[in-house]
Amino acid sequence: MENLTVIIAYGFGLFLLYLIARLLLVPVRILVRLLYNGVIGGVLLWLVNLVGGFFSIMIPINPITALTAGFLGVPGIVLLLLLQYLLQ
């Protein structure tokens, strides 16, 4: 009888450990995705300004454009280019 109690407690502890790990893993995935988009967006923003200098296309780097490129990644750069084209 005592062994059964230990086995049930061990199983319950493993189940709680699984739930805690699951709850902590979801925010890490979101953070990694935001970090990935931020790096890709920053590099693309830099490349657009580097290559766009030859074609007189520049996106000023300020907090708004950096956040847009960072959160949205490639679609954010396309959005910024479209806004730059429409506002000129």
Residue, then its C-alpha position, 0 to 999 in steps of 0.5 A: m500500500e505504501n509503494l502505491t502511494v509513492i508511485i501516485a505521488y511521483g506521477f502527480g509530481l511529474f504531471l505538475l512539472y510538465l504543466i509548469a514547463r508547458l506554462l513557461l515554454v509558451p512565453v519563451r516561444i513568443l519571445v524567440r519569435l519577436l527576437y527573430n523578427g526584430v533581427i530580420g527586420g533590423v537587417l532588412l531595414w539596414l539593407v533597404n537603406l544601403v541599397g535604396g541609397f542608389f535609388s533615392i529610397m530611404i526609410p529613416i531609422n527612428p523608434i516607430t520604424a524600428l518597432t514596425a520592422g521589429f514586430l512585423g519583420v519582412p511585412g513591416i519593411v514592405l509596409l514601410l516602403l509602401l508608406q514611403y512611396l505613398l507619402q512622397 
